Amino acid sequence: MAAISREEVAHLAHLSRLAVTEQELDVFAGQLDVILQAVARVGEVAAADIPPTSHSVPLVNVLREDVEQPCLTPAEALAGAPDAYEDRFRVPRILSEEE
């Protein structure tokens, strides 16, 4: 595989609207070449007899039945709160009305 040229890197930078220096073009060309070579190696390993998968290990449903269980009352949950109001945790406003 041919190495990626400085001109190709400059074109990609232009398409991405990135301002790069002449020195950065050389650095990025080398880095992108390493990345493209790694991707090419992965492509060589992929075999036709291996089915495509979304995960490397089989997944099972990890959800459980939604069963009601004993829990804290609102008063117990709010007992350690620094500030409570109408059975709720009161927290400082982080967004203004304008946002």
Secondary structure as GFF3:
##gff-version 3
##sequence-region A 1 99
A	DSSP	alpha_helix	6	15	.	.	.	ID=ss1
A	DSSP	alpha_helix	22	45	.	.	.	ID=ss2
A	DSSP	alpha_helix	74	78	.	.	.	ID=ss3
A	DSSP	beta_strand	84	85	.	.	.	ID=ss4
A	DSSP	beta_strand	88	89	.	.	.	ID=ss5
###
